[in-house]
Amino acid sequence: MAIRKYNPTSPGVRGKTSLTFTVVVQTPTTGAQLSVNPRVQGKESTNDQNNGHTDVFQASLTWTLTSDTKNAITSYTNPAATTGAATFSTDKNLCFGAAAACGANINPQWTEAHVPNGLAPFGALVSLSERDLVASDCPSFITTKNKTCFAQVSAIAVGSSGSGGVFRCTPPVANPVDCANSLVFTVRVAAAVLDFKQVNFNREVVSHNGANVPLCSTGTDPSGDCLKAFFQDDNGDLVWTAVGPANGNWLNGH
C-alpha cells in the first residue's frame, strides 16, 4: 500500500470551515476489502488551551473492491513523479457474436489509453468503457453521406486532460503534436464486426463527440484530436490510434 504524507501550505483554517484531504492508495490485486486508516493532525496554536498540544483526528475507512468488467475499467495514474506512461485497457479478447460462441469475457471492441506518469500530483482518474450503439449516437456528417455507424461507442474520460490540463504539449508546440505529455489511446474493432471484409479507407471515418477526426497529417477535430494511425491488421481487425484531449465518445462509420 502506498502511504502519502500531506502538509497543507495554508496558514490555518478559520472557525466553522473545513479542509478536504485526498488519500491515494494502491489497491491489492486480490481480496474482497481494503481497509485504510488515514490520520490528520494539527495544532490550534494560540486558540488552543494548550498551544503545544497536537490534535489528532483518525477514522477507519473501508471500501468493498469490485472487479472491472470486460468493457469498462476505472483506475488512477501513479501520483509519484515517475517517468514513462501508464497503460489502461478494457478486455482485449476480441469476439463478436452470441455469448455461447464468444464466452462471457469477450469484447467486440477494446479501448486502451497511454497516460504519462507523474504529471498529476495526486494521480489522474482514468475511465474507459464501451457500450452498444443507439441511433442517436451516429452523427449527421456520417448519415447524410449514406454511411452507417458500426461497432460500439468507446467512452474515454481522463482527469486533467483537455484545455489547461497537464496532458498536452506546452507552447509553442500545440496539440496534437506528440510530446512527453501527450495522451495517446488506441481502439481496436473485431474483424467479425466488419464481416471480415477488407476495409475501404476512403469510406472509413472516426467520430469524436459528433465531429470527424482527421489524420494528424491533415489537421485536427474541434477538440484538438487527430489520428496517428488507422489501419486493418492481418487478422482483419480495424485499429486506430489517436492523440489529443480525447475525453468523450468515439465511434466508427463507413
Summary of the structure (lengths in Angstrom):
residues: 254
radius of gyration: 22.8
end to end distance: 47.0
largest distance: 79.1
contacts: 669
relative contact order: 0.14
helix: 7%
strand: 35%
